[in-house]
Amino acid sequence: MGKDQHVVPYDNKWAVRGEGNGRITSDHRTQGAAINIARRIAINQQSEVVIHGRDGKIRDKDSYGNDSCPPRDKKH
């Protein structure tokens, strides 16, 4: 499994940064654009996208790999 991709605020823009990397992978005008790039990388690396808010706190996660905690099937 690859590195998780974090979408973080960066110089009044948004950036994608691989987990543990000191440098950003890319920067974008909008959070949506950064999420799209992070998603492509995560799908390729079978990892997660971790989306941070302007305050830096994690607000959402999406998994694109072998999830250790997959959602349970809903039973009707």
Z-matrix of the N, CA and C atoms (Angstrom, degrees):
N
C 1 1.446
C 2 1.525 1 109.34
N 3 1.335 2 117.01 1 139.70
C 4 1.458 3 122.52 2 -178.39
C 5 1.514 4 112.86 3 -81.53
N 6 1.314 5 114.94 4 -174.45
C 7 1.459 6 121.61 5 178.84
C 8 1.519 7 110.48 6 -75.51
N 9 1.334 8 115.66 7 141.20
C 10 1.453 9 119.49 8 173.34
C 11 1.528 10 108.84 9 -64.69
N 12 1.322 11 116.20 10 146.61
C 13 1.458 12 122.57 11 -179.61
C 14 1.528 13 109.06 12 -106.24
N 15 1.323 14 116.15 13 120.41
C 16 1.456 15 121.41 14 -178.04
C 17 1.521 16 109.76 15 -101.03
N 18 1.340 17 116.20 16 134.04
C 19 1.464 18 122.91 17 173.07
C 20 1.523 19 105.51 18 -101.33
N 21 1.340 20 115.77 19 115.36
C 22 1.464 21 121.10 20 -171.95
C 23 1.528 22 111.41 21 -131.58
N 24 1.353 23 117.23 22 152.75
C 25 1.465 24 119.08 23 173.82
C 26 1.523 25 109.82 24 -66.32
N 27 1.351 26 116.21 25 143.74
C 28 1.464 27 120.64 26 -175.17
C 29 1.524 28 109.86 27 -155.95
N 30 1.322 29 118.03 28 111.03
C 31 1.470 30 122.82 29 177.04
C 32 1.533 31 113.45 30 46.79
N 33 1.315 32 117.09 31 54.40
C 34 1.469 33 123.32 32 -178.74
C 35 1.528 34 113.22 33 61.02
N 36 1.314 35 116.50 34 18.75
C 37 1.461 36 122.96 35 174.99
C 38 1.523 37 106.89 36 -131.55
N 39 1.313 38 115.84 37 -161.79
C 40 1.464 39 122.92 38 176.67
C 41 1.519 40 108.79 39 -128.71
N 42 1.324 41 116.18 40 144.00
C 43 1.458 42 120.28 41 -178.43
C 44 1.520 43 110.96 42 -129.69
N 45 1.320 44 114.49 43 156.72
C 46 1.462 45 122.90 44 170.54
C 47 1.519 46 105.91 45 -106.20
N 48 1.328 47 116.14 46 130.47
C 49 1.463 48 120.93 47 179.73
C 50 1.528 49 108.03 48 -137.79
N 51 1.330 50 116.19 49 126.15
C 52 1.454 51 120.90 50 175.40
C 53 1.518 52 109.50 51 -68.43
N 54 1.317 53 116.09 52 140.92
C 55 1.469 54 120.59 53 -178.32
C 56 1.522 55 110.78 54 -55.08
N 57 1.327 56 115.77 55 129.52
C 58 1.459 57 121.71 56 178.79
C 59 1.517 58 114.08 57 85.82
N 60 1.338 59 117.98 58 -7.34
C 61 1.463 60 120.75 59 179.66
C 62 1.523 61 110.27 60 -82.36
N 63 1.310 62 116.51 61 139.48
C 64 1.456 63 121.61 62 175.65
C 65 1.511 64 112.16 63 -79.48
N 66 1.310 65 116.80 64 -27.49
C 67 1.465 66 122.19 65 -178.71
C 68 1.519 67 110.20 66 -104.44
N 69 1.339 68 114.48 67 154.34
C 70 1.456 69 118.67 68 176.08
C 71 1.523 70 109.69 69 -79.68
N 72 1.313 71 115.64 70 154.97
C 73 1.461 72 121.55 71 175.81
C 74 1.522 73 109.67 72 -81.87
N 75 1.344 74 116.31 73 -42.87
C 76 1.467 75 121.36 74 179.95
C 77 1.519 76 109.03 75 -161.18
N 78 1.352 77 116.26 76 157.91
C 79 1.465 78 119.87 77 174.39
C 80 1.524 79 109.24 78 -124.09
N 81 1.360 80 115.06 79 153.43
C 82 1.461 81 121.51 80 -170.97
C 83 1.526 82 110.36 81 -144.18
N 84 1.328 83 115.97 82 152.72
C 85 1.469 84 120.91 83 178.82
C 86 1.522 85 112.19 84 -67.53
N 87 1.340 86 116.92 85 -34.39
C 88 1.464 87 120.22 86 -176.89
C 89 1.523 88 111.36 87 -122.03
N 90 1.324 89 114.47 88 155.74
C 91 1.460 90 119.30 89 176.70
C 92 1.524 91 110.26 90 -65.66
N 93 1.331 92 117.13 91 -37.12
C 94 1.466 93 121.10 92 179.79
C 95 1.516 94 112.44 93 -59.58
N 96 1.333 95 116.38 94 -42.10
C 97 1.464 96 120.18 95 178.78
C 98 1.532 97 110.23 96 -64.65
N 99 1.329 98 116.48 97 -40.80
C 100 1.472 99 120.25 98 178.64
C 101 1.524 100 110.89 99 -65.08
N 102 1.323 101 116.77 100 -40.33
C 103 1.470 102 120.65 101 178.58
C 104 1.521 103 110.51 102 -62.01
N 105 1.336 104 117.84 103 -42.27
C 106 1.471 105 120.74 104 179.21
C 107 1.525 106 112.00 105 -59.60
N 108 1.324 107 117.32 106 -43.52
C 109 1.468 108 120.92 107 179.26
C 110 1.524 109 110.06 108 -68.27
N 111 1.336 110 116.79 109 -44.07
C 112 1.467 111 120.43 110 179.21
C 113 1.529 112 110.58 111 -60.34
N 114 1.333 113 117.18 112 -38.64
C 115 1.466 114 121.72 113 179.40
C 116 1.525 115 110.45 114 -63.74
N 117 1.329 116 117.11 115 -44.47
C 118 1.481 117 119.96 116 178.60
C 119 1.522 118 111.14 117 -59.48
N 120 1.326 119 116.13 118 -44.46
C 121 1.467 120 120.43 119 179.93
C 122 1.528 121 109.87 120 -64.50
N 123 1.333 122 117.04 121 -45.08
C 124 1.466 123 121.41 122 -178.43
C 125 1.523 124 111.90 123 -63.30
N 126 1.322 125 117.28 124 -39.20
C 127 1.468 126 120.37 125 177.29
C 128 1.523 127 109.07 126 -63.30
N 129 1.319 128 116.80 127 -45.12
C 130 1.461 129 121.69 128 -179.95
C 131 1.535 130 111.87 129 -62.46
N 132 1.329 131 116.38 130 -39.24
C 133 1.468 132 120.99 131 -176.40
C 134 1.523 133 113.09 132 -96.39
N 135 1.323 134 117.59 133 0.98
C 136 1.460 135 122.84 134 -176.60
C 137 1.526 136 110.77 135 51.21
N 138 1.329 137 114.35 136 59.05
C 139 1.461 138 120.22 137 -178.76
C 140 1.526 139 109.47 138 -132.85
N 141 1.328 140 117.56 139 -160.69
C 142 1.454 141 122.38 140 -178.05
C 143 1.522 142 111.68 141 -113.03
N 144 1.328 143 115.42 142 154.25
C 145 1.457 144 122.54 143 167.92
C 146 1.524 145 105.81 144 -103.66
N 147 1.326 146 116.33 145 126.68
C 148 1.459 147 122.63 146 178.43
C 149 1.522 148 106.67 147 -114.02
N 150 1.322 149 116.55 148 115.34
C 151 1.460 150 121.87 149 -174.89
C 152 1.525 151 109.43 150 -101.42
N 153 1.329 152 115.45 151 123.48
C 154 1.461 153 121.94 152 179.07
C 155 1.530 154 109.23 153 -103.40
N 156 1.327 155 116.50 154 149.90
C 157 1.462 156 121.79 155 174.14
C 158 1.522 157 110.13 156 -84.68
N 159 1.322 158 117.08 157 178.94
C 160 1.473 159 121.88 158 178.08
C 161 1.531 160 111.44 159 -58.50
N 162 1.332 161 116.95 160 -28.03
C 163 1.463 162 121.08 161 -179.82
C 164 1.531 163 112.47 162 -81.18
N 165 1.339 164 116.58 163 -1.87
C 166 1.462 165 121.07 164 179.04
C 167 1.513 166 114.64 165 88.63
N 168 1.332 167 117.22 166 -11.87
C 169 1.462 168 120.79 167 -179.54
C 170 1.523 169 110.52 168 -77.39
N 171 1.326 170 115.40 169 145.17
C 172 1.462 171 120.80 170 177.56
C 173 1.518 172 109.04 171 -66.18
N 174 1.341 173 115.84 172 129.40
C 175 1.463 174 119.44 173 178.40
C 176 1.518 175 113.17 174 -115.82
N 177 1.349 176 117.01 175 -14.51
C 178 1.466 177 119.38 176 -179.97
C 179 1.520 178 109.60 177 -166.44
N 180 1.331 179 115.93 178 157.74
C 181 1.468 180 122.79 179 175.72
C 182 1.521 181 108.51 180 -141.90
N 183 1.320 182 115.65 181 143.96
C 184 1.462 183 121.68 182 174.00
C 185 1.522 184 107.85 183 -132.22
N 186 1.326 185 116.93 184 131.67
C 187 1.454 186 121.83 185 -178.47
C 188 1.527 187 110.59 186 -102.71
N 189 1.335 188 115.50 187 134.24
C 190 1.462 189 121.35 188 179.14
C 191 1.523 190 111.47 189 -125.05
N 192 1.320 191 116.47 190 21.99
C 193 1.456 192 120.47 191 179.53
C 194 1.505 193 109.81 192 -128.76
N 195 1.303 194 115.09 193 -155.93
C 196 1.455 195 120.84 194 175.73
C 197 1.521 196 107.71 195 -78.04
N 198 1.311 197 115.98 196 98.70
C 199 1.455 198 122.09 197 -175.86
C 200 1.522 199 110.16 198 -73.41
N 201 1.337 200 115.84 199 125.58
C 202 1.461 201 119.55 200 179.81
C 203 1.521 202 111.23 201 -73.69
N 204 1.325 203 117.77 202 -16.36
C 205 1.467 204 122.97 203 178.46
C 206 1.524 205 109.51 204 -132.40
N 207 1.327 206 117.55 205 68.34
C 208 1.470 207 118.66 206 -178.99
C 209 1.525 208 110.42 207 -66.56
N 210 1.332 209 117.31 208 155.32
C 211 1.468 210 119.51 209 178.60
C 212 1.516 211 110.33 210 -65.85
N 213 1.333 212 115.53 211 146.48
C 214 1.460 213 119.91 212 178.45
C 215 1.518 214 109.58 213 -76.13
N 216 1.332 215 115.77 214 148.93
C 217 1.459 216 120.03 215 175.68
C 218 1.512 217 108.42 216 -67.68
N 219 1.332 218 115.90 217 137.34
C 220 1.458 219 120.03 218 176.75
C 221 1.508 220 108.50 219 -79.58
N 222 1.314 221 116.88 220 133.70
C 223 1.456 222 121.92 221 177.70
C 224 1.522 223 108.05 222 -107.18
N 225 1.299 224 115.97 223 128.09
C 226 1.470 225 120.32 224 -177.23
C 227 1.474 226 110.53 225 -96.88
